[in-house]
Amino acid sequence: MSDAAFLPGPSGGATAPGRGSGGPQQHDLGHVRAFLRLVVIEHSVFALPFAYIAALAACFEVSRSVHWADLALVTVAMVAARTFAMAANRIIDRAIDARNPRTARRELVTGAVSVRAAVVGSTMALAVFLAAAAALSWLCLALAPIAVAPLVVYPYAKRFTDFPHAVLGIAQAVAPVGAWIAVTGHWSWAAFVLGLAVGSWIGGFDLIYACQDADVDRRIGVRSVPARFGVRGALIGSTATHVVTFALFVTYGLMQDTGAWWWAGLAVTAAAFCYEHAIVSPKDLSRVNRAFLTANGFVGIALFVFALADLLSRGLSA
């Protein structure tokens, strides 16, 4: 959905073009849509598939059958945690966003979403996350602060380190480990390796995404790898990081004794990585969004499908 789909009205709320206020219900719906755009809810596709991979692998280990209630709670926890993280990120970074032409139309900058509404939304999302963690087990609730901490630290990281992408990776690496613990109640080194793979994968493509802001970041004092080492250095770093990601995916497969479907999925993932890095260069960043959204969204969904096929072929039942 384009930024123009719902424009700020006189009160700072979101109103549909050409329809006027449309009454309280439509006004409230506009606010909800604006908040969902604020947190880019569709980007849940990046980390959620890997939480599912870990949760289903844990189900296979425990009983060879899907624990649907646990899977539903993992879904709620993941989406709620990510919603909290994105809302908090936007709140903390709103002054920076206002100084960057690429982000100056974000909802907190334009007034489509008020700071108060964003705070309320992020608080509600955090409460839902904690409730889902508590419903899973006391251990999940006790470990919840460990999952929340890097989500809050990340938006501040660009103020004190040239490597905020690493903090983002750490925040995302928690998902598979948490999903495994949610199902089994115990630690898994295989889930930890999968978490490292997810963290390096997301940190690696965040390096690509940050390249489009390198010049602005230098001017306004935001720290990042592209701002510090240049676009070429960031792209080299992203390639190296994704090589590590692929090695970690291989390691996970070996630790879990996966079958042919997993390895076929890794072949597809390798092709997607090659495509992602081939379409972006220091001289041409026009396809960054294609690399960021299309290629990486495909990696998450495709690898989940192949991982599910592998588990089903080895005996996982509904």
Residue pairs with C-beta under 8 A, 6 or more apart in sequence:
1 37
3 37
3 105
4 17
5 16
5 17
6 14
6 15
6 16
6 17
6 30
6 33
6 34
6 37
6 112
7 14
7 15
7 17
7 112
8 14
8 15
8 110
8 111
8 112
9 15
9 21
12 111
12 112
12 114
13 27
13 30
13 31
13 34
13 112
14 30
14 31
14 33
14 34
14 107
14 112
14 113
15 21
15 22
15 27
15 30
16 22
16 26
16 30
19 26
21 27
31 113
31 117
34 107
34 112
34 113
35 87
35 107
35 113
35 117
35 118
35 121
37 107
37 112
38 86
38 87
38 90
38 106
38 107
38 108
38 112
38 113
38 118
38 121
39 82
39 83
39 86
39 87
39 90
39 121
40 86
41 79
41 83
43 82
43 86
44 78
44 79
44 82
45 297
45 300
45 301
46 172
46 202
46 296
46 297
46 300
47 78
47 82
47 172
47 175
47 198
47 202
47 300
48 75
48 78
48 79
48 175
48 300
49 300
49 301
49 303
49 304
50 175
50 176
50 194
50 195
50 197
50 198
50 300
50 303
50 304
51 74
51 75
51 78
51 175
51 176
51 178
51 179
52 71
52 74
52 179
52 304
52 308
53 176
53 194
53 303
53 304
53 307
53 308
54 175
54 176
54 177
54 179
54 180
54 188
54 191
54 194
54 195
55 67
55 70
55 71
55 74
55 179
55 180
55 182
55 183
56 66
56 71
56 307
56 308
56 311
56 316
57 180
57 190
57 191
57 256
57 307
57 311
58 179
58 180
58 182
58 183
58 184
58 188
58 191
59 65
59 66
59 67
59 70
59 71
59 183
59 316
60 311
60 314
60 315
60 316
61 184
62 183
62 184
64 315
64 316
64 317
65 316
65 317
65 318
66 316
66 317
66 318
67 183
70 136
70 182
70 183
73 132
73 135
73 136
73 182
74 132
74 136
74 178
74 179
74 182
74 183
76 128
76 129
76 132
77 129
77 132
77 133
77 136
77 140
77 178
77 182
78 175
78 179
80 125
80 126
80 128
80 129
80 132
81 125
81 129
81 147
81 148
81 151
83 121
83 122
83 125
84 122
84 125
84 126
84 129
84 148
84 151
85 151
85 152
85 154
85 171
87 118
87 119
87 121
87 122
87 125
88 122
88 151
88 152
88 155
89 154
89 155
90 97
90 106
90 107
90 108
90 118
91 108
91 115
91 118
91 119
91 122
92 155
92 156
93 155
94 106
94 108
94 109
94 115
96 103
96 158
96 220
96 222
97 103
97 104
97 106
97 108
97 109
98 104
98 109
99 216
99 220
100 213
100 216
100 220
101 216
102 212
102 213
102 216
103 109
104 110
107 113
108 114
108 115
108 118
126 148
129 144
129 148
130 141
130 144
133 140
133 141
133 143
133 144
134 140
134 141
136 182
137 181
137 182
137 185
139 181
139 185
140 178
140 181
140 182
143 178
143 181
146 174
147 174
147 178
150 167
150 170
150 171
150 174
151 171
153 167
153 171
154 164
154 167
154 168
154 171
157 163
157 164
157 167
157 168
158 164
158 217
158 222
158 223
158 224
159 222
159 223
160 223
161 167
161 223
162 223
162 224
162 225
162 227
162 228
162 229
163 225
164 223
164 224
165 203
165 204
165 206
165 207
165 210
165 224
165 225
166 203
168 202
168 203
168 206
169 199
169 200
169 202
169 203
169 206
170 199
171 199
172 198
172 199
172 202
172 203
173 195
173 196
173 198
173 199
174 195
175 195
175 198
176 191
176 194
176 195
176 198
177 187
177 188
177 191
177 192
177 195
179 191
180 188
180 191
181 187
181 188
181 191
189 255
190 252
190 255
190 256
193 248
193 251
193 252
193 255
194 248
194 249
194 252
196 248
197 245
197 248
197 249
197 252
200 241
200 242
200 244
200 245
200 248
201 241
201 242
201 245
201 296
201 299
202 296
203 241
204 237
204 238
204 239
204 241
204 242
204 245
205 238
205 242
205 276
205 291
205 292
205 295
205 296
207 225
207 226
207 234
207 235
207 237
207 238
207 241
208 234
208 235
208 238
208 276
208 280
208 288
208 291
208 292
209 288
209 292
210 217
210 224
210 225
210 226
210 227
210 234
211 226
211 231
211 234
211 235
211 280
211 285
211 288
212 285
212 288
213 222
213 224
213 226
213 227
214 224
214 226
214 227
214 230
214 231
214 234
216 222
217 223
217 224
217 226
217 227
218 227
224 234
225 233
225 234
225 237
226 233
226 234
229 237
230 282
231 282
231 285
232 282
235 277
235 280
235 281
235 282
238 277
239 277
242 273
242 276
242 277
245 273
246 266
246 269
246 270
246 273
249 266
249 269
249 303
250 266
252 258
253 262
253 263
253 266
256 262
258 307
258 310
259 310
259 313
259 314
260 310
260 313
261 306
261 307
261 309
261 310
261 313
262 306
262 307
262 310
264 306
265 302
265 303
265 305
265 306
265 307
265 309
265 310
266 303
266 306
268 302
268 303
268 306
269 299
269 302
269 303
272 295
272 296
272 298
272 299
272 302
273 295
273 299
275 295
276 291
276 295
276 296
277 291
279 287
279 290
279 291
279 295
280 287
280 288
280 291
